[in-house]
């Protein structure tokens, strides 16, 4: 991204590469559920840390597609460990941008295995021009906005919530 390039816009807000993941995400109107979940899980300080982190960030629409009551249940204090596991399943340590991910998919014969911060695995693949991120249950999310660079990593917006096994 050149010095004069405009920042990407996500959820109606510019995502500034000089800001960290949290400082950008709080401004996206498409990620209010994700931000609330990150706060409830106590992961704000982690995602404000040095990283680098690659975050597959589900939209509010992705969260609302979960079975009724799922989000409310996950946000309850007694379910903090489950919520943390779900959220950290969307985080891959390191900075994996679209070019790097495409290279890993090609090198893997059409699939790249990504180890998540929760200890699980996500599978990245291509369907036409779309990058798919598949969870351990076989549910595939499409990357709808790639390479939203942050000071401590990169965000890829996805259209589904990924669930660990």
C-alpha positions as CSV (number, residue, x, y, z in Angstrom):
1,X,0.0,0.0,0.0
2,X,1.6,3.3,-1.1
3,X,2.0,6.2,1.3
4,X,-0.7,8.1,-0.5
5,X,-3.2,5.2,-0.9
6,X,-6.5,5.6,0.8
7,X,-7.1,3.1,3.6
8,X,-9.6,0.3,3.0
9,X,-13.1,0.9,4.3
10,X,-14.8,-1.8,6.3
11,X,-18.2,-1.4,7.8
12,X,-18.3,2.2,6.6
13,X,-15.1,3.2,8.4
14,X,-11.6,3.6,7.1
15,X,-9.2,1.0,8.5
16,X,-5.9,2.8,9.1
17,X,-2.7,0.7,8.8
18,X,-1.1,2.7,11.6
19,X,-3.8,1.6,14.1
20,X,-4.0,-1.8,15.8
21,X,-6.7,-4.4,15.1
22,X,-8.9,-3.3,18.0
23,X,-8.6,0.5,17.3
24,X,-9.8,-0.2,13.8
25,X,-12.4,-2.8,14.4
26,X,-14.4,-0.7,16.9
27,X,-15.2,1.7,14.1
28,X,-16.7,-0.9,11.7
29,X,-20.5,-0.9,12.0
30,X,-20.3,-4.4,10.4
31,X,-18.3,-5.8,13.4
32,X,-20.1,-4.6,16.5
33,X,-21.0,-8.2,17.5
34,X,-17.3,-9.3,17.1
35,X,-16.1,-6.4,19.1
36,X,-18.6,-7.1,21.9
37,X,-17.5,-10.7,21.9
38,X,-13.8,-9.8,22.0
39,X,-14.5,-7.5,25.0
40,X,-16.6,-10.2,26.8
41,X,-13.8,-12.7,26.3
42,X,-11.2,-10.4,27.7
43,X,-9.2,-10.4,24.4
44,X,-8.9,-6.7,23.8
45,X,-5.4,-6.4,25.3
46,X,-4.2,-9.5,23.4
47,X,-5.4,-8.1,20.0
48,X,-3.9,-4.7,20.8
49,X,-0.6,-6.5,21.4
50,X,2.4,-6.5,19.1
51,X,1.3,-9.6,17.1
52,X,1.5,-10.0,14.3
53,X,-2.0,-11.5,14.0
54,X,-4.1,-12.6,11.1
55,X,-7.8,-12.3,12.0
56,X,-10.6,-13.8,10.0
57,X,-13.3,-11.3,11.2
58,X,-16.9,-12.5,10.9
59,X,-19.5,-9.7,10.2
60,X,-22.6,-9.1,12.3
61,X,-24.6,-10.9,9.5
62,X,-22.3,-13.9,10.0
63,X,-23.1,-14.0,13.7
64,X,-26.8,-13.5,13.1
65,X,-26.8,-16.6,10.9
66,X,-25.9,-18.8,13.8
67,X,-28.7,-20.7,15.4
68,X,-31.0,-18.5,17.5
69,X,-29.6,-17.8,21.0
70,X,-26.0,-18.9,20.2
71,X,-24.5,-15.4,20.5
72,X,-26.4,-14.5,23.6
73,X,-25.3,-17.8,25.2
74,X,-21.7,-17.3,24.2
75,X,-21.7,-13.8,25.7
76,X,-22.7,-15.0,29.2
77,X,-19.9,-14.8,31.7
78,X,-20.1,-18.5,32.5
79,X,-19.3,-19.3,28.9
80,X,-16.2,-17.1,28.6
81,X,-13.9,-20.0,28.0
82,X,-16.0,-21.3,25.1
83,X,-16.3,-17.8,23.7
84,X,-12.5,-17.4,23.9
85,X,-12.0,-20.6,22.1
86,X,-14.4,-19.6,19.3
87,X,-12.7,-16.2,18.9
88,X,-9.1,-17.4,19.0
89,X,-10.1,-20.0,16.4
90,X,-10.4,-17.0,14.0
91,X,-6.9,-15.8,14.8
92,X,-3.7,-17.2,13.1
93,X,-0.4,-16.1,14.7
94,X,1.7,-14.2,12.1
95,X,0.8,-12.0,9.2
96,X,-0.8,-14.0,6.4
97,X,-1.9,-11.6,3.7
98,X,-3.8,-12.7,0.5
99,X,-0.6,-13.2,-1.6
100,X,1.0,-15.3,1.1
101,X,-2.2,-17.3,1.6
102,X,-2.5,-17.9,-2.2
103,X,1.1,-19.1,-2.3
104,X,0.5,-21.5,0.6
105,X,-2.7,-22.8,-1.2
106,X,-0.8,-23.4,-4.4
107,X,2.2,-25.0,-2.5
108,X,-0.3,-27.3,-0.7
109,X,-1.9,-28.6,-3.9
110,X,-5.0,-26.5,-3.5
111,X,-5.2,-26.4,0.3
112,X,-3.3,-24.6,3.1
113,X,-3.6,-25.7,6.7
114,X,-3.6,-22.7,9.1
115,X,-2.9,-23.4,12.8
116,X,-5.0,-21.1,14.9
117,X,-4.3,-19.3,18.2
118,X,-6.8,-21.7,19.9
119,X,-4.7,-24.7,18.7
120,X,-7.2,-25.7,16.0
121,X,-6.8,-25.8,12.2
122,X,-8.5,-23.9,9.5
123,X,-8.2,-25.0,5.8
124,X,-7.8,-22.3,3.2
125,X,-8.7,-23.1,-0.5
126,X,-9.9,-21.4,-3.6
127,X,-13.2,-21.6,-5.3
128,X,-12.9,-19.6,-8.5
129,X,-11.5,-16.3,-7.4
130,X,-12.9,-16.7,-3.9
131,X,-10.7,-17.7,-0.9
132,X,-12.6,-20.1,1.3
133,X,-11.7,-20.7,5.0
134,X,-13.1,-24.0,6.2
135,X,-13.5,-24.9,9.9
136,X,-13.1,-28.3,11.5
137,X,-16.8,-29.1,11.0
138,X,-16.6,-28.5,7.2
139,X,-18.3,-25.1,7.2
140,X,-16.8,-22.7,4.7
141,X,-16.6,-18.9,5.0
142,X,-15.8,-16.7,2.0
143,X,-13.2,-13.9,2.5
144,X,-15.3,-10.9,1.4
145,X,-12.6,-8.3,2.0
146,X,-8.9,-9.3,2.1
147,X,-5.8,-7.5,3.3
148,X,-7.1,-5.0,5.7
149,X,-3.6,-4.1,7.1
150,X,-3.2,-3.1,10.7
151,X,-0.2,-2.0,12.7
152,X,-0.1,-5.5,14.4
153,X,-1.3,-7.7,11.5
154,X,-4.0,-8.1,8.9
155,X,-7.7,-8.7,8.9
156,X,-9.7,-10.7,6.3
157,X,-13.4,-10.1,6.6
158,X,-15.4,-13.4,6.3
159,X,-19.1,-14.1,5.8
160,X,-19.5,-16.9,8.4
161,X,-18.5,-17.7,12.0
162,X,-16.0,-20.5,12.0
163,X,-16.5,-23.1,14.8
164,X,-13.8,-25.3,16.4
165,X,-14.5,-29.0,16.9
